Amino acid sequence: MTGWKPIPISLKILSVVLLLWTLMTIGVLIKMPDREIAFFGLLLKGTSASIIVLLLDVISPLLFLYALWNKLKWGAKFGLLYNGIFILNSIVALFTYFDVFGNGIYFPLGASAVFFLVILSKRKYFSSI
């Protein structure tokens, strides 16, 4: 069974948060197209930063939500992978660009860690067809 009903409550909450996160990211991209982001030791701005943000903050969560809704077997691995990338990138940014981003690094790091743990704890949902 696919759709909203069979999804565990923790993944439902995660779905809503990811959807809001995605919408917020789109709003930020529109209003601040030249913002700087840290990506594994590089400080990116402009088009390159926008592409990374689109891939990791918009397309990846939407792809995960699609896999979640349709109970696709690769969904948990994909969710763990892209949140793992977020976690590693945030750790690198914490040590290389803390002076640029300050405490703003902690929220994405914490949120991604929580997302990772929720997906990890409910990964059997994706293989229970």
DSSP file (Angstrom, degrees, kcal/mol; ACC not computed):
  #  RESIDUE AA STRUCTURE BP1 BP2  ACC     N-H-->O    O-->H-N    N-H-->O    O-->H-N    TCO  KAPPA ALPHA  PHI   PSI    X-CA   Y-CA   Z-CA
    1    1 A M              0   0    0      0, 0.0     2,-0.2     0, 0.0     0, 0.0   0.000 360.0 360.0 360.0 131.1    0.0    0.0    0.0
    2    2 A T        +     0   0    0     68,-0.0     3,-0.2     3,-0.0     2,-0.2  -0.611 360.0  62.4-115.4 176.7    1.4    3.4   -1.0
    3    3 A G  S    S-     0   0    0     66,-2.9     4,-0.3    -2,-0.2    68,-0.1  -0.607  97.2 -47.1 103.9-165.7    0.3    7.0   -0.3
    4    4 A W  S >  S+     0   0    0     -2,-0.2     3,-1.1     1,-0.2    -1,-0.2   0.871 119.0  66.5 -74.9 -40.8    0.0    9.0    2.9
    5    5 A K  T 3  S+     0   0    0      1,-0.3    -1,-0.2    -3,-0.2    -2,-0.1   0.865 100.4  44.9 -58.2 -46.8   -1.8    6.5    5.2
    6    6 A P  T 3  S+     0   0    0      0, 0.0    -1,-0.3     0, 0.0    -2,-0.1   0.605  85.8 110.4 -77.5  -7.2    0.8    3.8    5.6
    7    7 A I  S <  S-     0   0    0     -3,-1.1     5,-0.1    -4,-0.3    62,-0.0  -0.485  77.9-111.8 -69.6 130.1    3.7    6.1    6.2
    8    8 A P    >>  -     0   0    0      0, 0.0     4,-1.9     0, 0.0     3,-0.5  -0.255  27.2-112.6 -59.0 150.0    4.9    6.0    9.9
    9    9 A I  H 3> S+     0   0    0      1,-0.3     4,-2.5     2,-0.2     5,-0.2   0.849 115.6  54.9 -56.5 -39.8    4.1    9.1   11.9
   10   10 A S  H 3> S+     0   0    0      1,-0.2     4,-2.1     2,-0.2    -1,-0.3   0.890 110.4  46.0 -64.8 -37.2    7.8   10.0   12.3
   11   11 A L  H <> S+     0   0    0     -3,-0.5     4,-2.2     2,-0.2    -1,-0.2   0.801 109.6  55.4 -74.6 -28.0    8.2   10.0    8.5
   12   12 A K  H  X S+     0   0    0     -4,-1.9     4,-2.1     2,-0.2    -2,-0.2   0.935 109.6  46.2 -65.3 -45.8    5.0   12.0    8.1
   13   13 A I  H  X S+     0   0    0     -4,-2.5     4,-2.4     1,-0.2    -2,-0.2   0.932 112.7  50.3 -61.2 -45.4    6.4   14.7   10.4
   14   14 A L  H  X S+     0   0    0     -4,-2.1     4,-3.0     1,-0.2    -1,-0.2   0.890 107.7  55.0 -59.1 -39.9    9.7   14.5    8.4
   15   15 A S  H  X S+     0   0    0     -4,-2.2     4,-2.4     2,-0.2    -1,-0.2   0.919 108.9  46.2 -59.8 -45.7    7.8   14.9    5.2
   16   16 A V  H  X S+     0   0    0     -4,-2.1     4,-2.5     2,-0.2    -1,-0.2   0.923 113.9  48.3 -64.9 -43.9    6.0   18.0    6.3
   17   17 A V  H  X S+     0   0    0     -4,-2.4     4,-2.8     1,-0.2    -2,-0.2   0.922 112.4  48.8 -62.9 -44.1    9.3   19.5    7.6
   18   18 A L  H  X S+     0   0    0     -4,-3.0     4,-2.5     2,-0.2    -1,-0.2   0.887 110.8  50.7 -64.1 -38.5   11.1   18.6    4.3
   19   19 A L  H  X S+     0   0    0     -4,-2.4     4,-2.3    -5,-0.2    -1,-0.2   0.929 113.1  45.0 -64.8 -44.4    8.3   20.1    2.2
   20   20 A L  H  X S+     0   0    0     -4,-2.5     4,-2.6     2,-0.2    -2,-0.2   0.899 112.3  52.6 -64.1 -40.4    8.5   23.4    4.3
   21   21 A W  H  X S+     0   0    0     -4,-2.8     4,-2.4     2,-0.2    -2,-0.2   0.911 110.2  48.8 -59.8 -43.9   12.3   23.3    4.1
   22   22 A T  H  X S+     0   0    0     -4,-2.5     4,-2.3     2,-0.2    -2,-0.2   0.918 111.9  47.5 -64.0 -45.3   12.1   23.0    0.3
   23   23 A L  H  X S+     0   0    0     -4,-2.3     4,-2.1     1,-0.2    -2,-0.2   0.901 112.2  50.3 -63.6 -40.8    9.6   25.8    0.0
   24   24 A M  H  X S+     0   0    0     -4,-2.6     4,-2.4     2,-0.2    -2,-0.2   0.906 109.4  51.7 -62.8 -42.1   11.7   28.1    2.2
   25   25 A T  H  X S+     0   0    0     -4,-2.4     4,-2.8     2,-0.2    -2,-0.2   0.912 107.8  51.3 -62.3 -43.6   14.8   27.3    0.1
   26   26 A I  H  X S+     0   0    0     -4,-2.3     4,-2.0     1,-0.2    -1,-0.2   0.918 110.4  49.9 -60.3 -43.0   13.0   28.2   -3.1
   27   27 A G  H  X S+     0   0    0     -4,-2.1     4,-2.1     1,-0.2    -2,-0.2   0.899 111.8  47.5 -61.4 -41.9   11.9   31.5   -1.5
   28   28 A V  H  X S+     0   0    0     -4,-2.4     4,-3.0     2,-0.2    -2,-0.2   0.905 109.9  52.9 -67.1 -41.4   15.5   32.2   -0.4
   29   29 A L  H  < S+     0   0    0     -4,-2.8    -1,-0.2     1,-0.2    -2,-0.2   0.885 111.1  47.2 -61.1 -38.4   16.9   31.4   -3.8
   30   30 A I  H  < S+     0   0    0     -4,-2.0    -1,-0.2    -5,-0.2    -2,-0.2   0.911 120.1  37.1 -69.9 -42.2   14.5   33.8   -5.5
   31   31 A K  H  < S+     0   0    0     -4,-2.1    -2,-0.2     1,-0.2    -1,-0.2   0.783 130.0  29.1 -82.4 -27.5   15.2   36.7   -3.1
   32   32 A M    ><  +     0   0    0     -4,-3.0     3,-1.5    -5,-0.2    -1,-0.2  -0.536  63.4 159.1-132.7  67.4   18.9   36.1   -2.6
   33   33 A P  T 3  S+     0   0    0      0, 0.0    17,-0.2     0, 0.0    13,-0.2   0.720  76.9  51.3 -66.6 -18.8   20.3   34.5   -5.8
   34   34 A D  T 3  S+     0   0    0     11,-0.1    13,-0.1    -3,-0.1    -5,-0.1   0.100  77.9 134.9-105.4  23.1   23.9   35.6   -5.0
   35   35 A R    <   -     0   0    0     -3,-1.5    11,-0.5    -7,-0.1     2,-0.3  -0.341  54.8-116.5 -70.4 155.5   24.1   34.2   -1.4
   36   36 A E  E     -A   45   0A   0      9,-0.2     2,-0.3    13,-0.0     9,-0.2  -0.688  30.7-176.2 -93.4 144.2   27.3   32.4   -0.4
   37   37 A I  E     -A   44   0A   0      7,-2.5     7,-3.0    -2,-0.3     2,-0.5  -0.976  23.6-127.2-134.4 152.5   27.3   28.7    0.6
   38   38 A A  E     -A   43   0A   0     -2,-0.3     2,-0.4     5,-0.2     5,-0.2  -0.853  25.5-179.3 -96.8 132.4   30.0   26.5    1.8
   39   39 A F  E >   -A   42   0A   0      3,-2.9     3,-1.4    -2,-0.5    51,-0.1  -0.839  67.6 -42.1-137.4  99.3   30.4   23.2   -0.1
   40   40 A F  T 3  S-     0   0    0     -2,-0.4     3,-0.1     1,-0.3    49,-0.1   0.899 125.2 -34.6  47.3  54.2   33.1   20.8    1.2
   41   41 A G  T 3  S+     0   0    0      1,-0.3     2,-0.4    48,-0.2    -1,-0.3   0.321 118.4 105.1  90.5  -7.2   35.7   23.5    1.8
   42   42 A L  E <   -A   39   0A   0     -3,-1.4    -3,-2.9     2,-0.0     2,-0.7  -0.834  63.1-140.6-105.0 145.1   34.8   25.8   -1.1
   43   43 A L  E     -A   38   0A   0     -2,-0.4     2,-0.3    -5,-0.2    -5,-0.2  -0.907  29.1-168.5-103.6 107.5   32.9   29.1   -0.7
   44   44 A L  E     +A   37   0A   0     -7,-3.0    -7,-2.5    -2,-0.7     2,-0.3  -0.695  11.2 175.2-103.0 150.1   30.4   29.2   -3.6
   45   45 A K  E >   +A   36   0A   0     -2,-0.3     3,-0.7    -9,-0.2     4,-0.4  -0.978  47.2   2.4-146.7 154.2   28.4   32.1   -4.9
   46   46 A G  T 3> S-     0   0    0    -11,-0.5     4,-2.5    -2,-0.3     5,-0.2  -0.453 121.7  -1.3  75.9-136.9   26.0   32.8   -7.8
   47   47 A T  H 3> S+     0   0    0      1,-0.2     4,-2.4     2,-0.2    -1,-0.2   0.895 133.5  50.3 -61.8 -45.6   25.2   30.1  -10.3
   48   48 A S  H <> S+     0   0    0     -3,-0.7     4,-1.9     1,-0.2    -1,-0.2   0.905 113.2  46.6 -63.2 -40.6   27.4   27.4   -8.8
   49   49 A A  H  > S+     0   0    0     -4,-0.4     4,-2.6     1,-0.2    -1,-0.2   0.910 111.4  52.0 -65.8 -41.8   25.9   27.9   -5.4
   50   50 A S  H  X S+     0   0    0     -4,-2.5     4,-2.6     1,-0.2    -2,-0.2   0.877 108.2  51.3 -63.3 -37.8   22.4   28.0   -6.8
   51   51 A I  H  X S+     0   0    0     -4,-2.4     4,-2.4     2,-0.2    -1,-0.2   0.931 111.4  46.7 -65.1 -45.4   22.9   24.7   -8.6
   52   52 A I  H  X S+     0   0    0     -4,-1.9     4,-2.9     2,-0.2     5,-0.4   0.928 113.9  48.5 -61.8 -45.3   24.2   23.0   -5.4
   53   53 A V  H  X>S+     0   0    0     -4,-2.6     4,-2.9     1,-0.2     5,-0.7   0.911 111.0  50.5 -62.7 -42.8   21.3   24.4   -3.4
   54   54 A L  I  X>S+     0   0    0     -4,-2.6     5,-3.2    -5,-0.2     4,-1.0   0.921 114.6  44.3 -60.5 -43.6   18.8   23.3   -6.0
   55   55 A L  I  <>S+     0   0    0     -4,-2.4     5,-1.9     3,-0.2    -2,-0.2   0.937 126.1  28.4 -67.4 -47.2   20.2   19.8   -6.0
   56   56 A L  I  <5S+     0   0    0     -4,-2.9    -3,-0.2    -5,-0.2    -2,-0.2   0.802 129.8  34.1 -88.9 -30.2   20.5   19.3   -2.3
   57   57 A D  I  <5S+     0   0    0     -4,-2.9   -32,-0.2    -5,-0.4    -3,-0.2   0.615 132.3  17.6-103.3 -13.8   17.8   21.5   -0.9
   58   58 A V  I  X<S+     0   0    0     -4,-1.0     4,-1.8    -5,-0.7    -3,-0.2   0.708 126.5  36.5-120.9 -61.3   15.0   21.2   -3.5
   59   59 A I  I  ><S+     0   0    0     -5,-3.2     4,-2.6     1,-0.2     5,-0.2   0.924 116.1  51.3 -67.9 -45.3   15.4   18.2   -5.8
   60   60 A S  H  ><S+     0   0    0     -5,-1.9     4,-2.5    -6,-0.3    -1,-0.2   0.935 112.0  44.8 -61.8 -48.5   16.8   15.7   -3.3
   61   61 A P  H  > S+     0   0    0      0, 0.0     4,-2.7     0, 0.0    -1,-0.2   0.911 114.8  49.7 -62.3 -38.7   14.1   16.2   -0.7
   62   62 A L  H  X S+     0   0    0     -4,-1.8     4,-2.1     2,-0.2    -2,-0.2   0.890 111.1  49.1 -66.5 -37.6   11.4   16.1   -3.4
   63   63 A L  H  X S+     0   0    0     -4,-2.6     4,-2.3     2,-0.2    -1,-0.2   0.900 111.6  49.5 -65.9 -40.9   12.9   12.9   -4.7
   64   64 A F  H  X S+     0   0    0     -4,-2.5     4,-2.7    -5,-0.2    -2,-0.2   0.922 110.1  50.5 -63.3 -43.8   13.0   11.4   -1.2
   65   65 A L  H  X S+     0   0    0     -4,-2.7     4,-2.8     2,-0.2    -2,-0.2   0.879 109.2  51.8 -63.2 -37.3    9.3   12.4   -0.7
   66   66 A Y  H  X S+     0   0    0     -4,-2.1     4,-2.2     2,-0.2    -1,-0.2   0.935 111.8  46.2 -61.7 -46.3    8.4   10.8   -4.0
   67   67 A A  H  X>S+     0   0    0     -4,-2.3     5,-2.3     2,-0.2     4,-0.6   0.878 113.3  50.2 -64.3 -38.3   10.2    7.6   -2.9
   68   68 A L  H ><5S+     0   0    0     -4,-2.7     3,-0.8     3,-0.2    -2,-0.2   0.945 111.1  47.5 -64.3 -49.4    8.5    7.8    0.5
   69   69 A W  H 3<5S+     0   0    0     -4,-2.8   -66,-2.9     1,-0.2    -2,-0.2   0.884 120.2  38.4 -59.3 -41.1    5.0    8.2   -0.9
   70   70 A N  H 3<5S-     0   0    0     -4,-2.2    -1,-0.2   -68,-0.2    -2,-0.2   0.382 106.0-126.4 -95.2   3.1    5.5    5.3   -3.4
   71   71 A K  T <<5 -     0   0    0     -3,-0.8     2,-0.3    -4,-0.6    -3,-0.2   0.892  40.1-177.1  54.7  46.2    7.4    3.2   -0.9
   72   72 A L    > < -     0   0    0     -5,-2.3     3,-2.0    -6,-0.1     4,-0.4  -0.564  31.2-129.5 -79.6 137.4   10.3    2.7   -3.3
   73   73 A K  T 3  S+     0   0    0      1,-0.3     4,-0.4    -2,-0.3     3,-0.4   0.780 106.2  53.0 -58.8 -30.9   13.1    0.4   -2.1
   74   74 A W  T 3> S+     0   0    0      1,-0.2     4,-2.5     2,-0.1    -1,-0.3   0.537  85.1  91.6 -82.6  -6.1   15.9    2.9   -2.8
   75   75 A G  H <> S+     0   0    0     -3,-2.0     4,-2.6     1,-0.2    -1,-0.2   0.889  85.0  46.0 -59.1 -45.9   14.2    5.7   -0.8
   76   76 A A  H  > S+     0   0    0     -3,-0.4     4,-2.6    -4,-0.4     5,-0.2   0.930 114.1  48.4 -65.7 -44.5   15.8    5.1    2.5
   77   77 A K  H  > S+     0   0    0     -4,-0.4     4,-2.5     1,-0.2    -2,-0.2   0.913 113.3  48.1 -61.9 -41.6   19.3    4.7    1.0
   78   78 A F  H  X S+     0   0    0     -4,-2.5     4,-2.7     2,-0.2     5,-0.3   0.933 112.0  48.8 -64.7 -45.5   18.8    7.9   -1.0
   79   79 A G  H  X S+     0   0    0     -4,-2.6     4,-1.9     1,-0.2     5,-0.2   0.897 113.5  47.1 -60.8 -41.6   17.5    9.8    2.1
   80   80 A L  H  X S+     0   0    0     -4,-2.6     4,-2.2    -5,-0.2    -1,-0.2   0.898 112.4  51.3 -66.5 -40.3   20.5    8.6    4.2
   81   81 A L  H  X S+     0   0    0     -4,-2.5     4,-2.2    -5,-0.2    -2,-0.2   0.957 112.8  41.9 -62.8 -52.0   22.9    9.5    1.4
   82   82 A Y  H  X S+     0   0    0     -4,-2.7     4,-1.7     1,-0.2    -1,-0.2   0.856 117.1  47.5 -71.8 -30.9   21.8   13.1    0.8
   83   83 A N  H  X S+     0   0    0     -4,-1.9     4,-2.4    -5,-0.3    -1,-0.2   0.845 109.8  54.5 -73.1 -32.1   21.4   13.8    4.6
   84   84 A G  H  X S+     0   0    0     -4,-2.2     4,-2.7     2,-0.2     5,-0.2   0.893 106.5  51.5 -63.3 -39.6   24.8   12.3    5.1
   85   85 A I  H  X S+     0   0    0     -4,-2.2     4,-2.7     2,-0.2     5,-0.2   0.921 110.0  49.8 -61.4 -44.0   26.2   14.7    2.5
   86   86 A F  H  X S+     0   0    0     -4,-1.7     4,-2.5     2,-0.2    -2,-0.2   0.924 111.6  48.4 -58.7 -45.9   24.6   17.6    4.4
   87   87 A I  H  X S+     0   0    0     -4,-2.4     4,-2.2     2,-0.2    -2,-0.2   0.950 114.1  44.8 -62.6 -50.4   26.1   16.4    7.7
   88   88 A L  H  X S+     0   0    0     -4,-2.7     4,-2.5     1,-0.2    -1,-0.2   0.914 113.8  50.1 -61.3 -43.2   29.6   16.0    6.3
   89   89 A N  H  X S+     0   0    0     -4,-2.7     4,-2.7    -5,-0.2   -48,-0.2   0.904 110.3  50.4 -62.4 -40.8   29.4   19.3    4.5
   90   90 A S  H  X S+     0   0    0     -4,-2.5     4,-2.2    -5,-0.2    -1,-0.2   0.882 109.8  50.5 -65.6 -37.8   28.2   21.1    7.7
   91   91 A I  H  X S+     0   0    0     -4,-2.2     4,-1.4     2,-0.2    -2,-0.2   0.928 111.8  47.2 -65.7 -44.4   31.1   19.6    9.7
   92   92 A V  H  X S+     0   0    0     -4,-2.5     4,-2.0     1,-0.2     3,-0.4   0.933 113.3  49.0 -60.9 -45.0   33.6   20.7    7.1
   93   93 A A  H  X S+     0   0    0     -4,-2.7     4,-2.6     1,-0.2    -1,-0.2   0.852 103.8  61.0 -63.8 -34.3   32.0   24.2    7.1
   94   94 A L  H  < S+     0   0    0     -4,-2.2     4,-0.4     1,-0.2    -1,-0.2   0.882 114.2  34.4 -59.2 -38.6   32.1   24.3   10.9
   95   95 A F  H  < S+     0   0    0     -4,-1.4    -2,-0.2    -3,-0.4    -1,-0.2   0.726 128.3  34.6 -90.3 -23.3   35.9   24.0   10.8
   96   96 A T  H  < S+     0   0    0     -4,-2.0    -3,-0.2    -5,-0.2    -2,-0.2   0.780 129.9  21.7-103.6 -29.8   36.6   26.0    7.6
   97   97 A Y  S >X S+     0   0    0     -4,-2.6     4,-2.6    -5,-0.3     3,-1.0   0.056  74.8 119.8-130.8  27.2   34.0   28.8    7.5
   98   98 A F  H 3> S+     0   0    0     -4,-0.4     4,-2.6     1,-0.3     6,-0.1   0.874  78.7  57.9 -59.6 -35.3   32.7   29.3   11.0
   99   99 A D  H 34 S+     0   0    0      1,-0.2    -1,-0.3     2,-0.2    -2,-0.1   0.769 112.2  41.1 -66.1 -24.8   34.0   32.9   10.9
  100  100 A V  H <4 S+     0   0    0     -3,-1.0    -2,-0.2     2,-0.1    -1,-0.2   0.889 130.8  22.4 -86.6 -46.0   31.7   33.5    7.8
  101  101 A F  H >< S-     0   0    0     -4,-2.6     3,-1.8    -8,-0.2    -3,-0.2   0.642  84.9-176.9-102.0 -17.4   28.6   31.7    8.8
  102  102 A G  G ><  -     0   0    0     -4,-2.6     3,-1.4    -5,-0.4     4,-0.2  -0.214  68.4  -9.7  58.4-141.1   28.9   31.6   12.6
  103  103 A N  G >> S+     0   0    0      1,-0.3     3,-1.2     2,-0.2     4,-0.6   0.565 115.6  88.8 -69.0  -8.6   26.2   29.8   14.6
  104  104 A G  G <4 S+     0   0    0     -3,-1.8    -1,-0.3     1,-0.3    -2,-0.2   0.623  78.0  65.7 -64.7 -12.2   24.1   29.4   11.4
  105  105 A I  G <> S+     0   0    0     -3,-1.4     4,-1.6     1,-0.2    -1,-0.3   0.795  89.3  65.6 -77.5 -30.0   26.0   26.2   10.7
  106  106 A Y  H <> S+     0   0    0     -3,-1.2     4,-2.9    -4,-0.2     5,-0.2   0.862  93.9  56.4 -66.3 -37.7   24.5   24.4   13.7
  107  107 A F  H  X S+     0   0    0     -4,-0.6     4,-3.1     2,-0.2     5,-0.3   0.958 109.9  42.4 -63.7 -52.2   20.9   24.4   12.6
  108  108 A P  H  > S+     0   0    0      0, 0.0     4,-2.4     0, 0.0     5,-0.2   0.885 116.1  51.6 -61.2 -35.0   21.4   22.6    9.2
  109  109 A L  H  X S+     0   0    0     -4,-1.6     4,-1.9     2,-0.2    -2,-0.2   0.947 114.4  41.6 -63.8 -48.7   23.8   20.2   11.0
  110  110 A G  H  X S+     0   0    0     -4,-2.9     4,-2.3     2,-0.2    -1,-0.2   0.916 115.7  49.3 -65.3 -44.4   21.3   19.4   13.7
  111  111 A A  H  X S+     0   0    0     -4,-3.1     4,-2.8    -5,-0.2    -2,-0.2   0.926 112.0  48.2 -63.0 -44.7   18.3   19.1   11.4
  112  112 A S  H  X S+     0   0    0     -4,-2.4     4,-2.8    -5,-0.3    -1,-0.2   0.874 109.9  52.6 -64.6 -36.9   20.2   16.8    9.0
  113  113 A A  H  X S+     0   0    0     -4,-1.9     4,-2.3    -5,-0.2    -1,-0.2   0.915 111.6  46.0 -64.4 -42.3   21.3   14.6   11.9
  114  114 A V  H  X S+     0   0    0     -4,-2.3     4,-2.5     2,-0.2    -2,-0.2   0.936 113.3  49.2 -64.4 -46.3   17.7   14.3   13.1
  115  115 A F  H  X S+     0   0    0     -4,-2.8     4,-2.6     1,-0.2     5,-0.2   0.927 111.3  50.7 -57.0 -45.7   16.5   13.6    9.5
  116  116 A F  H  X S+     0   0    0     -4,-2.8     4,-2.6     1,-0.2    -1,-0.2   0.921 111.5  47.0 -58.5 -46.9   19.2   11.0    9.1
  117  117 A L  H  X S+     0   0    0     -4,-2.3     4,-2.4     2,-0.2    -1,-0.2   0.875 111.5  50.5 -66.5 -38.1   18.3    9.2   12.4
  118  118 A V  H  X S+     0   0    0     -4,-2.5     4,-1.4     2,-0.2    -2,-0.2   0.942 113.8  44.5 -64.3 -46.8   14.5    9.2   11.6
  119  119 A I  H  < S+     0   0    0     -4,-2.6     3,-0.3     1,-0.2    -2,-0.2   0.914 113.6  51.3 -63.9 -42.3   15.2    7.7    8.1
  120  120 A L  H >< S+     0   0    0     -4,-2.6     3,-1.0    -5,-0.2    -1,-0.2   0.908 110.5  48.2 -60.7 -43.1   17.6    5.2    9.6
  121  121 A S  H 3< S+     0   0    0     -4,-2.4    -1,-0.2     1,-0.2     3,-0.2   0.753 120.1  37.5 -71.5 -23.0   15.1    4.1   12.3
  122  122 A K  T >< S+     0   0    0     -4,-1.4     3,-1.7    -3,-0.3     4,-0.4   0.121  77.6 117.2-113.8  20.1   12.3    3.7    9.7
  123  123 A R  G X   +     0   0    0     -3,-1.0     3,-0.9     1,-0.3     4,-0.4   0.762  66.4  67.6 -62.9 -24.8   14.3    2.3    6.8
  124  124 A K  G >  S+     0   0    0      1,-0.2     3,-0.9    -3,-0.2     4,-0.4   0.744  84.7  72.7 -68.0 -21.3   12.3   -1.0    6.9
  125  125 A Y  G X  S+     0   0    0     -3,-1.7     3,-1.0     1,-0.2    -1,-0.2   0.889  93.2  55.0 -56.9 -38.7    9.2    0.9    5.8
  126  126 A F  G <  S+     0   0    0     -3,-0.9    -1,-0.2    -4,-0.4    -2,-0.2   0.700 111.6  42.2 -72.1 -19.8   10.7    1.2    2.3
  127  127 A S  G <  S+     0   0    0     -3,-0.9     2,-0.5    -4,-0.4    -1,-0.2   0.283  88.7  93.3-109.2  11.0   11.3   -2.5    1.9
  128  128 A S    <         0   0    0     -3,-1.0    -1,-0.1    -4,-0.4    -2,-0.1  -0.315 360.0 360.0-102.5  51.2    8.0   -3.7    3.4
  129  129 A I              0   0    0     -2,-0.5    -1,-0.2    -3,-0.1    -4,-0.0   0.452 360.0 360.0 -86.8 360.0    5.9   -4.0    0.2
